Amino acid sequence: MFKVLVSDPISDLGISLLVEASDISIDKKTGLSEDELVAIIGEYDALLVRSQTRVTERIMTAGKQLKVIGRAGVGVDNIDLDAATKRGIIVINAPDGNTITTCEHTFAMMMAVARHIPQAYAKTVSGVWDRKSFLGVELRNKVLGVLGMGRIGSEVAARAKAFGMDVLGYDPFLTEERAEKMGVRKATVDDIIAEADFITVHTPLTPETRHMIGKEQFARIKKGVRIVNCARGGIVDELALVDAINAGQVAGAAFDVFEEEPPAADHPFLNHTQIIVTPHLGASTVEAQENVAIDVSEQLLHILRGEPFKNAVNMPPVAADVMNKLEPYFQLGKKLGNFAAQIAEGPVKEIAIAYAGELADVDTQPLNRQIVEGVLAHHLGSEQVNVVNALHLAKNRGVNIVVTKSNATKGFTNQISVTLRTDNEERLVAGTLLNGFGPRITQIDKFPVDVEPQGHILLISHDDKPGIIGRVGTLLGTRDVNIATMQVGRKIVGGAAIMVVGVDKGVTKAILGEIASLPDLNNAKEVHLY
C-alpha cells in the first residue's frame, strides 16, 4: 500500500482515482502548519497540494518515504524544486488542465468588450434603459491577432475561426507549416499591431515579452483595436494602454490579470468606462479545478506504480557516475542554448547539439535537456520550461532535436556546439570548460572567440577595418555604458568579423540602432546571460 496525503482542499471527484485505487491509502488533512506537516509527513509516499501548502526543504527532509509531490495546478512556486531534486522526489503539475477554461474566458472577455456587456448591465440594473450608448461590433470578418500560439493561444485561434474571424498568429516557434495546418496566418508582432481589430495575448511573462505592447506599439497600432489579456500582467503596458484609450487610438480592453495583484484601489483600469476587468478568473471553473486534480492524480499513480509518467517539473534521477561527468557542463550547456536563442532570427525548427571529445562516450541525455531548456526558456520563460519537460515542449512545437558525437577533441578536452536552424538562418555557438576559468564560449558562428558567458554581452557584426573598435568604444562611452571586456573574432584579414563586448549594464534599442548605423557595421544585438 502507498500512503498519500492531501494537504489542501481538493474535490472528491478530483482525487477519485486515488480513492478508488486498491493499492492507495489516502488521508485528507488540510490547513496544517509546517510543524504539523513535518510531524506526520514521514509516513507518506506522496503529497498532493494546491497553492496553500508551502512544501519546504524542511518538510521534504522529514518525508523520508516521499517519492512524489503533486501540484493540482500549473505553477509550482510553493514547492522547493531544488530540495526535491536533491532528494530524488519527483514534482508533477497539470499544465493542460486549465487550457480550455482560460481559452473560454478569453472569448467571454472578447465578446464583453465588443458588446459593452458589463457597462450595459450596470446601467440597466441601475434603472436606466439606454440602448444608444452601447453600440458594439461583430467578431465576424474581423482580424484577430494572437500573440503566443501555445496550448491556449491555439485553442483561441480555433474558436476564432469558427466565429468567422481572420486569425494572425505570432509565436517564436510557429512555422509556416504549423500555421497552415491551424488555418492561421503566420505574422510578426508588427503585423498584428498594424492589422488586428482584436489582439489577445497568450505568452509567458519574460524579459522579452514584458511590455511587448507598449507606448511604441500603441503609437502605430490600428485605430479602434480592442485588447484582451488573460495571460500574465505586464505583457501589455497598463499605463500606456490607458493613454491610448483616452487618445481614441484603442477602442477598449478586457483584462483578467494585472502587473500587481490585487491592483491598487486607485488603479486606472478600475474606474475606466472602456476597460473591463476580472480578478484572475482564467482557471476558475468547476471543470478546470477538477481536471487539474484528476490529471495530477493519474500521474501520481503512475509514478508510485513505477509506470511511465509525464509533467514532471524537476530533474529525474540520474546514475551517479554519469551525473559526476555531466554536471560540470550543465551551466555551460544551458547558457550556450540561451545565447543561441537570443541571436537567432525566426522560428526555431531544429536544435543540433554536437559533442566532441570525452563527452562522446557518455550518455548525454541530461545535458541535452539542459541545452534545450536554455533555448526554449528564452521564449517561453523559466516558469514554463525545465529540464524534464524541455524535450516534450520542443516536440509539441515541432522543433527537431539532433545529437551527434565525435571523439575528435578540436583542441579541447570537450567541446559542445549548439546550432539553431530557423526559417531565416543558421546560428552556431560552441563552448567548453577551461580549468581555472569555468565555462567559456569558444566559437560564435564561424568565428573563434574566448568569452565568459555571463552578464550583458553585445554581439556586433562588422567588416574588419581599422577604427571599428574605437568608434564603438566612443559611442558607448558617450552613452554612459562602461565596457568590461572586448574582443574581436575574424577568419581572414579585411573580411567579415564579429566584436563581442561585455558591458556593465543593459543598453537600449536606440543605442543598438546607433551602433548598427556606424560605418562598416552590419548588425548589433544584446545578449543577457545570468
ZATI-14958 format. One record per residue (C-alpha): residue number from 1; chain; x, y, z; residue in one letter. Coordinates in nm, 2 decimals. Layout:
   k c   east  north     up r
 NUM A      X      Y      Z A
...
***
This chain:
   k c   east  north     up r
   1 A   0.00   0.00   0.00 M
   2 A   0.11   0.35  -0.08 F
   3 A   0.01   0.63   0.15 K
   4 A  -0.09   0.97   0.00 V
   5 A  -0.15   1.29   0.20 L
   6 A  -0.38   1.56   0.05 V
   7 A  -0.30   1.88   0.24 S
   8 A  -0.51   2.13   0.05 D
   9 A  -0.88   2.14  -0.03 P
  10 A  -0.94   1.93  -0.34 I
  11 A  -1.28   1.79  -0.46 S
  12 A  -1.36   1.43  -0.41 D
  13 A  -1.41   1.39  -0.78 L
  14 A  -1.06   1.53  -0.85 G
  15 A  -0.90   1.26  -0.63 I
  16 A  -1.14   0.98  -0.71 S
  17 A  -0.87   0.78  -0.89 L
  18 A  -0.67   0.77  -0.57 L
  19 A  -0.97   0.69  -0.35 V
  20 A  -1.07   0.40  -0.57 E
  21 A  -0.72   0.25  -0.62 A
  22 A  -0.68  -0.07  -0.42 S
  23 A  -0.31   0.00  -0.36 D
  24 A  -0.36   0.35  -0.23 I
  25 A  -0.44   0.47   0.12 S
  26 A  -0.54   0.84   0.12 I
  27 A  -0.56   1.09   0.40 D
  28 A  -0.71   1.45   0.37 K
  29 A  -0.56   1.68   0.63 K
  30 A  -0.59   2.05   0.53 T
  31 A  -0.48   2.37   0.70 G
  32 A  -0.17   2.21   0.86 L
  33 A   0.12   2.43   0.97 S
  34 A   0.48   2.35   0.86 E
  35 A   0.55   2.19   1.21 D
  36 A   0.24   1.98   1.18 E
  37 A   0.33   1.86   0.84 L
  38 A   0.69   1.78   0.95 V
  39 A   0.55   1.57   1.23 A
  40 A   0.34   1.34   1.01 I
  41 A   0.50   1.35   0.65 I
  42 A   0.74   1.07   0.73 G
  43 A   0.48   0.80   0.69 E
  44 A   0.37   0.91   0.34 Y
  45 A   0.48   0.82  -0.01 D
  46 A   0.32   1.11  -0.19 A
  47 A   0.19   1.46  -0.11 L
  48 A  -0.08   1.63  -0.31 L
  49 A  -0.12   2.01  -0.28 V
  50 A  -0.27   2.31  -0.44 R
  51 A  -0.14   2.66  -0.37 S
  52 A  -0.19   2.69   0.00 Q
  53 A   0.07   2.44   0.13 T
  54 A   0.43   2.56   0.11 R
  55 A   0.64   2.25   0.06 V
  56 A   0.97   2.35   0.21 T
  57 A   1.30   2.17   0.23 E
  58 A   1.23   2.10   0.60 R
  59 A   0.91   1.92   0.51 I
  60 A   1.09   1.71   0.24 M
  61 A   1.38   1.63   0.48 T
  62 A   1.12   1.48   0.72 A
  63 A   0.95   1.30   0.44 G
  64 A   1.19   1.00   0.43 K
  65 A   0.95   0.80   0.22 Q
  66 A   0.83   1.08  -0.02 L
  67 A   0.86   0.97  -0.38 K
  68 A   0.64   1.23  -0.55 V
  69 A   0.48   1.57  -0.48 I
  70 A   0.18   1.66  -0.70 G
  71 A   0.06   2.02  -0.76 R
  72 A  -0.31   2.03  -0.87 A
  73 A  -0.24   2.33  -1.10 G
  74 A   0.02   2.49  -1.32 V
  75 A   0.26   2.69  -1.10 G
  76 A   0.49   2.52  -0.86 V
  77 A   0.63   2.83  -0.68 D
  78 A   0.51   2.69  -0.35 N
  79 A   0.73   2.39  -0.38 I
  80 A   1.11   2.40  -0.33 D
  81 A   1.22   2.23  -0.65 L
  82 A   1.59   2.23  -0.58 D
  83 A   1.53   2.05  -0.25 A
  84 A   1.30   1.80  -0.42 A
  85 A   1.55   1.73  -0.69 T
  86 A   1.84   1.68  -0.44 K
  87 A   1.63   1.42  -0.26 R
  88 A   1.51   1.24  -0.57 G
  89 A   1.15   1.34  -0.52 I
  90 A   0.96   1.39  -0.84 I
  91 A   0.74   1.70  -0.86 V
  92 A   0.45   1.69  -1.11 I
  93 A   0.19   1.95  -1.21 N
  94 A  -0.11   1.98  -1.45 A
  95 A  -0.01   2.22  -1.73 P
  96 A  -0.30   2.13  -1.96 D
  97 A  -0.59   2.13  -1.71 G
  98 A  -0.68   2.50  -1.74 N
  99 A  -0.63   2.53  -2.12 T
 100 A  -0.99   2.52  -2.22 I
 101 A  -1.12   2.73  -1.93 T
 102 A  -0.87   3.01  -2.00 T
 103 A  -0.95   2.99  -2.37 C
 104 A  -1.32   3.03  -2.30 E
 105 A  -1.27   3.31  -2.05 H
 106 A  -1.07   3.49  -2.32 T
 107 A  -1.36   3.46  -2.56 F
 108 A  -1.60   3.58  -2.29 A
 109 A  -1.38   3.88  -2.23 M
 110 A  -1.36   3.94  -2.61 M
 111 A  -1.74   3.93  -2.65 M
 112 A  -1.78   4.15  -2.35 A
 113 A  -1.55   4.42  -2.47 V
 114 A  -1.70   4.40  -2.82 A
 115 A  -2.06   4.45  -2.70 R
 116 A  -2.00   4.65  -2.38 H
 117 A  -2.19   4.39  -2.18 I
 118 A  -2.07   4.48  -1.82 P
 119 A  -2.13   4.85  -1.88 Q
 120 A  -2.48   4.79  -2.03 A
 121 A  -2.57   4.56  -1.74 Y
 122 A  -2.46   4.81  -1.48 A
 123 A  -2.67   5.08  -1.63 K
 124 A  -2.97   4.86  -1.69 T
 125 A  -2.99   4.74  -1.33 V
 126 A  -2.95   5.09  -1.20 S
 127 A  -3.28   5.17  -1.37 G
 128 A  -3.16   5.34  -1.69 V
 129 A  -3.29   5.19  -2.02 W
 130 A  -3.02   5.30  -2.26 D
 131 A  -2.98   5.13  -2.60 R
 132 A  -2.80   5.41  -2.77 K
 133 A  -2.48   5.43  -2.57 S
 134 A  -2.36   5.07  -2.62 F
 135 A  -2.32   5.03  -3.00 L
 136 A  -2.09   4.73  -3.03 G
 137 A  -1.91   4.54  -3.31 V
 138 A  -1.93   4.19  -3.45 E
 139 A  -1.64   3.94  -3.44 L
 140 A  -1.72   3.81  -3.78 R
 141 A  -1.49   3.92  -4.06 N
 142 A  -1.26   4.09  -3.80 K
 143 A  -0.89   4.03  -3.78 V
 144 A  -0.78   3.86  -3.45 L
 145 A  -0.41   3.88  -3.36 G
 146 A  -0.30   3.60  -3.12 V
 147 A   0.04   3.67  -2.95 L
 148 A   0.15   3.33  -2.84 G
 149 A   0.04   3.02  -3.02 M
 150 A   0.09   2.76  -2.74 G
 151 A  -0.18   2.54  -2.59 R
 152 A  -0.42   2.83  -2.50 I
 153 A  -0.34   3.05  -2.80 G
 154 A  -0.40   2.77  -3.04 S
 155 A  -0.74   2.69  -2.88 E
 156 A  -0.84   3.06  -2.90 V
 157 A  -0.74   3.06  -3.27 A
 158 A  -0.95   2.75  -3.35 A
 159 A  -1.26   2.91  -3.19 R
 160 A  -1.20   3.24  -3.36 A
 161 A  -1.21   3.06  -3.69 K
 162 A  -1.55   2.92  -3.60 A
 163 A  -1.66   3.28  -3.54 F
 164 A  -1.56   3.38  -3.89 G
 165 A  -1.25   3.57  -3.78 M
 166 A  -0.93   3.60  -3.98 D
 167 A  -0.65   3.50  -3.74 V
 168 A  -0.30   3.62  -3.74 L
 169 A  -0.07   3.41  -3.51 G
 170 A   0.27   3.51  -3.37 Y
 171 A   0.49   3.27  -3.17 D
 172 A   0.87   3.23  -3.17 P
 173 A   0.83   2.87  -3.26 F
 174 A   0.54   2.90  -3.51 L
 175 A   0.65   2.78  -3.86 T
 176 A   0.47   2.83  -4.18 E
 177 A   0.37   2.46  -4.19 E
 178 A   0.22   2.46  -3.85 R
 179 A   0.03   2.79  -3.91 A
 180 A  -0.11   2.65  -4.23 E
 181 A  -0.23   2.33  -4.05 K
 182 A  -0.41   2.55  -3.80 M
 183 A  -0.56   2.78  -4.06 G
 184 A  -0.39   3.09  -3.93 V
 185 A  -0.16   3.34  -4.10 R
 186 A   0.19   3.34  -3.95 K
 187 A   0.27   3.70  -3.85 A
 188 A   0.51   3.92  -3.67 T
 189 A   0.42   4.14  -3.37 V
 190 A   0.44   4.44  -3.61 D
 191 A   0.20   4.27  -3.85 D
 192 A  -0.05   4.22  -3.57 I
 193 A  -0.01   4.57  -3.44 I
 194 A  -0.08   4.71  -3.79 A
 195 A  -0.37   4.48  -3.90 E
 196 A  -0.56   4.34  -3.60 A
 197 A  -0.90   4.45  -3.49 D
 198 A  -0.87   4.25  -3.17 F
 199 A  -0.55   4.14  -3.00 I
 200 A  -0.52   3.87  -2.74 T
 201 A  -0.20   3.78  -2.56 V
 202 A  -0.11   3.42  -2.45 H
 203 A   0.26   3.44  -2.39 T
 204 A   0.45   3.38  -2.07 P
 205 A   0.59   3.69  -1.90 L
 206 A   0.96   3.71  -1.97 T
 207 A   1.21   3.99  -2.02 P
 208 A   1.14   3.96  -2.39 E
 209 A   0.76   3.98  -2.35 T
 210 A   0.73   4.24  -2.08 R
 211 A   0.55   4.54  -2.23 H
 212 A   0.57   4.38  -2.57 M
 213 A   0.27   4.61  -2.64 I
 214 A   0.38   4.94  -2.50 G
 215 A   0.39   5.31  -2.59 K
 216 A   0.58   5.25  -2.91 E
 217 A   0.34   4.99  -3.03 Q
 218 A   0.03   5.20  -2.93 F
 219 A   0.17   5.48  -3.15 A
 220 A   0.15   5.25  -3.45 R
 221 A  -0.15   5.03  -3.36 I
 222 A  -0.46   5.01  -3.58 K
 223 A  -0.71   5.26  -3.47 K
 224 A  -1.01   5.11  -3.29 G
 225 A  -0.84   4.79  -3.18 V
 226 A  -0.96   4.61  -2.87 R
 227 A  -0.71   4.42  -2.65 I
 228 A  -0.77   4.12  -2.43 V
 229 A  -0.52   3.99  -2.17 N
 230 A  -0.60   3.67  -1.98 C
 231 A  -0.23   3.55  -1.97 A
 232 A   0.00   3.75  -1.74 R
 233 A   0.01   4.10  -1.61 G
 234 A   0.29   4.31  -1.76 G
 235 A   0.27   4.18  -2.12 I
 236 A   0.08   4.50  -2.20 V
 237 A   0.20   4.83  -2.06 D
 238 A  -0.11   4.92  -1.85 E
 239 A  -0.04   5.30  -1.83 L
 240 A   0.04   5.32  -2.20 A
 241 A  -0.29   5.14  -2.27 L
 242 A  -0.49   5.39  -2.07 V
 243 A  -0.33   5.67  -2.26 D
 244 A  -0.40   5.50  -2.59 A
 245 A  -0.77   5.46  -2.50 I
 246 A  -0.80   5.82  -2.38 N
 247 A  -0.65   5.93  -2.70 A
 248 A  -0.90   5.74  -2.91 G
 249 A  -0.64   5.50  -3.06 Q
 250 A  -0.77   5.19  -2.87 V
 251 A  -1.15   5.13  -2.85 A
 252 A  -1.14   4.92  -2.54 G
 253 A  -0.97   4.65  -2.33 A
 254 A  -1.06   4.35  -2.12 A
 255 A  -0.81   4.23  -1.86 F
 256 A  -0.81   3.93  -1.63 D
 257 A  -0.46   3.99  -1.50 V
 258 A  -0.26   4.29  -1.36 F
 259 A   0.10   4.37  -1.32 E
 260 A   0.04   4.37  -0.94 E
 261 A  -0.23   4.16  -0.80 E
 262 A  -0.46   4.26  -0.64 P
 263 A  -0.43   4.61  -0.81 P
 264 A  -0.42   4.92  -0.60 A
 265 A  -0.75   5.09  -0.52 A
 266 A  -0.66   5.38  -0.75 D
 267 A  -0.55   5.17  -1.05 H
 268 A  -0.67   5.35  -1.36 P
 269 A  -0.83   5.03  -1.50 F
 270 A  -1.08   5.01  -1.22 L
 271 A  -1.29   5.32  -1.30 N
 272 A  -1.24   5.34  -1.67 H
 273 A  -1.56   5.31  -1.87 T
 274 A  -1.38   5.14  -2.17 Q
 275 A  -1.19   4.88  -1.97 I
 276 A  -1.34   4.55  -1.84 I
 277 A  -1.16   4.37  -1.55 V
 278 A  -1.20   4.04  -1.37 T
 279 A  -0.99   3.91  -1.07 P
 280 A  -0.77   3.65  -1.24 H
 281 A  -1.06   3.41  -1.32 L
 282 A  -0.89   3.23  -1.62 G
 283 A  -0.87   2.89  -1.45 A
 284 A  -1.17   2.94  -1.22 S
 285 A  -1.42   2.68  -1.34 T
 286 A  -1.55   2.37  -1.17 V
 287 A  -1.42   2.16  -1.46 E
 288 A  -1.07   2.31  -1.45 A
 289 A  -1.03   2.27  -1.08 Q
 290 A  -1.14   1.91  -1.11 E
 291 A  -0.94   1.84  -1.43 N
 292 A  -0.61   1.96  -1.28 V
 293 A  -0.66   1.73  -0.98 A
 294 A  -0.76   1.44  -1.20 I
 295 A  -0.45   1.49  -1.42 D
 296 A  -0.22   1.50  -1.12 V
 297 A  -0.38   1.20  -0.95 S
 298 A  -0.34   0.99  -1.26 E
 299 A   0.03   1.08  -1.30 Q
 300 A   0.09   1.03  -0.93 L
 301 A  -0.05   0.68  -0.96 L
 302 A   0.18   0.61  -1.25 H
 303 A   0.49   0.72  -1.05 I
 304 A   0.40   0.52  -0.74 L
 305 A   0.34   0.21  -0.95 R
 306 A   0.67   0.25  -1.15 G
 307 A   0.48   0.32  -1.47 E
 308 A   0.57   0.58  -1.74 P
 309 A   0.46   0.93  -1.65 F
 310 A   0.46   1.29  -1.78 K
 311 A   0.45   1.65  -1.65 N
 312 A   0.74   1.62  -1.41 A
 313 A   0.89   1.96  -1.34 V
 314 A   1.23   1.87  -1.19 N
 315 A   1.53   1.66  -1.28 M
 316 A   1.47   1.28  -1.28 P
 317 A   1.72   1.06  -1.10 P
 318 A   2.05   1.00  -1.30 V
 319 A   2.32   0.74  -1.23 A
 320 A   2.58   0.89  -1.00 A
 321 A   2.88   0.82  -1.23 D
 322 A   2.71   0.98  -1.53 V
 323 A   2.60   1.28  -1.32 M
 324 A   2.95   1.34  -1.20 N
 325 A   3.08   1.37  -1.55 K
 326 A   2.79   1.58  -1.69 L
 327 A   2.70   1.81  -1.41 E
 328 A   3.00   2.05  -1.45 P
 329 A   2.87   2.11  -1.81 Y
 330 A   2.51   2.18  -1.71 F
 331 A   2.56   2.56  -1.67 Q
 332 A   2.76   2.58  -1.99 L
 333 A   2.50   2.38  -2.19 G
 334 A   2.21   2.59  -2.07 K
 335 A   2.39   2.92  -2.15 K
 336 A   2.50   2.80  -2.49 L
 337 A   2.14   2.72  -2.58 G
 338 A   2.02   3.05  -2.43 N
 339 A   2.29   3.25  -2.62 F
 340 A   2.20   3.09  -2.95 A
 341 A   1.83   3.15  -2.89 A
 342 A   1.89   3.52  -2.83 Q
 343 A   2.09   3.57  -3.15 I
 344 A   1.88   3.36  -3.39 A
 345 A   1.61   3.52  -3.60 E
 346 A   1.29   3.34  -3.69 G
 347 A   1.11   3.03  -3.55 P
 348 A   1.34   2.76  -3.44 V
 349 A   1.29   2.44  -3.65 K
 350 A   1.59   2.24  -3.53 E
 351 A   1.83   2.23  -3.24 I
 352 A   2.15   2.05  -3.34 A
 353 A   2.38   1.95  -3.05 I
 354 A   2.73   1.82  -3.12 A
 355 A   2.97   1.68  -2.86 Y
 356 A   3.34   1.65  -2.93 A
 357 A   3.60   1.48  -2.70 G
 358 A   3.54   1.27  -2.39 E
 359 A   3.17   1.36  -2.37 L
 360 A   3.12   1.15  -2.68 A
 361 A   3.15   0.84  -2.46 D
 362 A   2.88   0.95  -2.21 V
 363 A   2.50   0.92  -2.22 D
 364 A   2.44   1.29  -2.26 T
 365 A   2.05   1.29  -2.22 Q
 366 A   2.06   1.50  -1.90 P
 367 A   2.29   1.75  -2.07 L
 368 A   2.07   1.76  -2.39 N
 369 A   1.78   1.86  -2.17 R
 370 A   1.98   2.15  -2.02 Q
 371 A   2.07   2.28  -2.36 I
 372 A   1.71   2.25  -2.50 V
 373 A   1.58   2.42  -2.18 E
 374 A   1.82   2.71  -2.24 G
 375 A   1.69   2.75  -2.60 V
 376 A   1.32   2.73  -2.51 L
 377 A   1.34   2.94  -2.18 A
 378 A   1.44   3.25  -2.38 H
 379 A   1.10   3.25  -2.55 H
 380 A   0.87   3.06  -2.31 L
 381 A   1.01   3.17  -1.97 G
 382 A   1.18   2.97  -1.70 S
 383 A   0.85   2.91  -1.52 E
 384 A   0.72   2.70  -1.81 Q
 385 A   1.03   2.52  -1.92 V
 386 A   1.26   2.29  -1.71 N
 387 A   1.50   2.01  -1.77 V
 388 A   1.23   1.74  -1.76 V
 389 A   0.96   1.89  -1.99 N
 390 A   1.20   2.07  -2.23 A
 391 A   1.21   1.78  -2.48 L
 392 A   0.84   1.74  -2.46 H
 393 A   0.77   2.11  -2.52 L
 394 A   1.02   2.11  -2.82 A
 395 A   0.84   1.81  -2.97 K
 396 A   0.49   1.97  -2.93 N
 397 A   0.62   2.29  -3.10 R
 398 A   0.76   2.09  -3.39 G
 399 A   1.13   2.16  -3.30 V
 400 A   1.36   1.87  -3.41 N
 401 A   1.64   1.77  -3.18 I
 402 A   1.96   1.62  -3.34 V
 403 A   2.25   1.50  -3.14 V
 404 A   2.59   1.40  -3.28 T
 405 A   2.91   1.29  -3.12 K
 406 A   3.28   1.27  -3.21 S
 407 A   3.59   1.17  -3.02 N
 408 A   3.79   1.43  -3.20 A
 409 A   3.89   1.69  -2.94 T
 410 A   3.90   2.00  -3.17 K
 411 A   4.17   2.15  -2.94 G
 412 A   3.97   2.10  -2.62 F
 413 A   3.92   1.80  -2.39 T
 414 A   3.55   1.85  -2.45 N
 415 A   3.35   2.09  -2.67 Q
 416 A   2.98   2.14  -2.70 I
 417 A   2.83   2.30  -3.01 S
 418 A   2.47   2.42  -3.04 V
 419 A   2.33   2.51  -3.38 T
 420 A   1.99   2.66  -3.42 L
 421 A   1.82   2.63  -3.76 R
 422 A   1.53   2.86  -3.82 T
 423 A   1.32   2.97  -4.12 D
 424 A   1.57   3.25  -4.18 N
 425 A   1.92   3.14  -4.08 E
 426 A   2.15   2.90  -3.90 E
 427 A   2.34   3.02  -3.59 R
 428 A   2.61   2.83  -3.40 L
 429 A   2.75   2.88  -3.05 V
 430 A   3.02   2.65  -2.91 A
 431 A   3.19   2.63  -2.57 G
 432 A   3.39   2.43  -2.32 T
 433 A   3.52   2.43  -1.96 L
 434 A   3.86   2.57  -1.90 L
 435 A   4.05   2.48  -1.59 N
 436 A   4.05   2.77  -1.35 G
 437 A   3.82   2.98  -1.57 F
 438 A   3.50   2.78  -1.59 G
 439 A   3.25   2.80  -1.88 P
 440 A   3.38   2.97  -2.19 R
 441 A   3.22   3.04  -2.53 I
 442 A   3.49   2.93  -2.79 T
 443 A   3.31   2.99  -3.12 Q
 444 A   3.02   3.21  -3.25 I
 445 A   2.92   3.10  -3.60 D
 446 A   3.25   3.06  -3.79 K
 447 A   3.45   3.29  -3.56 F
 448 A   3.68   3.17  -3.28 P
 449 A   3.64   3.37  -2.96 V
 450 A   3.70   3.33  -2.58 D
 451 A   3.40   3.48  -2.40 V
 452 A   3.28   3.43  -2.04 E
 453 A   2.90   3.36  -2.08 P
 454 A   2.79   3.60  -1.81 Q
 455 A   2.61   3.93  -1.78 G
 456 A   2.53   4.18  -2.06 H
 457 A   2.71   4.10  -2.39 I
 458 A   2.69   4.30  -2.72 L
 459 A   2.74   4.09  -3.03 L
 460 A   2.84   4.32  -3.32 I
 461 A   2.89   4.21  -3.68 S
 462 A   3.12   4.43  -3.89 H
 463 A   3.38   4.44  -4.16 D
 464 A   3.74   4.40  -4.05 D
 465 A   3.86   4.76  -4.10 K
 466 A   4.07   5.00  -3.89 P
 467 A   3.89   5.22  -3.65 G
 468 A   3.59   5.00  -3.58 I
 469 A   3.68   4.93  -3.21 I
 470 A   3.74   5.30  -3.15 G
 471 A   3.41   5.41  -3.30 R
 472 A   3.21   5.15  -3.09 V
 473 A   3.40   5.24  -2.77 G
 474 A   3.35   5.61  -2.82 T
 475 A   2.98   5.57  -2.88 L
 476 A   2.93   5.35  -2.58 L
 477 A   3.13   5.60  -2.37 G
 478 A   2.92   5.89  -2.47 T
 479 A   2.61   5.69  -2.38 R
 480 A   2.74   5.62  -2.03 D
 481 A   2.79   5.25  -2.10 V
 482 A   3.10   5.11  -1.94 N
 483 A   3.29   4.83  -2.13 I
 484 A   3.41   4.54  -1.91 A
 485 A   3.56   4.32  -2.19 T
 486 A   3.61   4.34  -2.56 M
 487 A   3.75   4.11  -2.82 Q
 488 A   3.72   4.06  -3.20 V
 489 A   3.69   3.73  -3.39 G
 490 A   3.78   3.70  -3.76 R
 491 A   3.87   3.44  -4.02 K
 492 A   4.07   3.65  -4.27 I
 493 A   4.22   4.00  -4.26 V
 494 A   3.97   4.25  -4.40 G
 495 A   3.68   4.01  -4.42 G
 496 A   3.37   3.96  -4.21 A
 497 A   3.43   3.98  -3.83 A
 498 A   3.25   4.00  -3.50 I
 499 A   3.30   4.20  -3.19 M
 500 A   3.20   4.07  -2.85 V
 501 A   3.17   4.34  -2.59 V
 502 A   3.09   4.28  -2.23 G
 503 A   2.92   4.58  -2.07 V
 504 A   2.83   4.66  -1.71 D
 505 A   2.46   4.73  -1.78 K
 506 A   2.20   4.67  -2.05 G
 507 A   2.17   4.90  -2.34 V
 508 A   1.86   5.04  -2.51 T
 509 A   1.73   4.95  -2.85 K
 510 A   1.81   5.31  -2.95 A
 511 A   2.18   5.26  -2.86 I
 512 A   2.19   4.93  -3.05 L
 513 A   2.05   5.11  -3.35 G
 514 A   2.32   5.37  -3.33 E
 515 A   2.59   5.11  -3.31 I
 516 A   2.45   4.92  -3.62 A
 517 A   2.44   5.25  -3.81 S
 518 A   2.81   5.32  -3.76 L
 519 A   3.02   5.29  -4.08 P
 520 A   3.12   4.93  -4.17 D
 521 A   2.90   4.78  -3.90 L
 522 A   2.62   4.54  -4.01 N
 523 A   2.43   4.44  -3.70 N
 524 A   2.43   4.47  -3.32 A
 525 A   2.25   4.25  -3.07 K
 526 A   2.24   4.23  -2.69 E
 527 A   2.25   3.90  -2.51 V
 528 A   2.17   3.87  -2.14 H
 529 A   2.31   3.57  -1.96 L
 530 A   2.27   3.50  -1.58 Y
***
